[in-house]
Amino acid sequence: MDMTDARWRKSTYSGTNGGSCVEVADNLTGVVLVRDTKDRDGGTLAFTPASWAGFVELAKEIGPTA
């Protein structure tokens, strides 16, 4: 998968202490990419936009746990 044009943004829940940070690229057609900011070359998860939207809605319902 070509990720050259991916525009990554960090989660608004990510702190500045170098802890659990997630980046999302949702500007590509037909795919949403997710990666760990601490290990950007360690792998990328790919979701369909519908699956990602479902995950985000569920996460909003559950709320932060920390």
PETA-V780504 format. One line per field, one symbol per residue. phi: phi as a letter, one per 40 degrees, with the letter a starting at -180 (. if undefined). psi: psi as a letter, one per 40 degrees, with the letter a starting at -180 (. if undefined). burial: b if it has 24 or more other C-alpha atoms within 12 Angstrom, else e. A space follows every 50 residues. Layout:
# PETA-V780504
phi=???
psi=???
burial=???
This chain:
# PETA-V780504
phi=.cbdccbcbcdccccbcgccbbbbbbcccgabbbacccaccchbcbbcdc ccccccccccccgcbb
psi=hhedehhiiiieehaeeeaghhihhfeiheihihihdegdeeihihiidd ddddddddddddiie.
burial=eeeeeeeeebeeeeeeeeeeebbbbbeeeebbbbbbbeeeeeebebeeee eeeeeeeeeeeeeeee
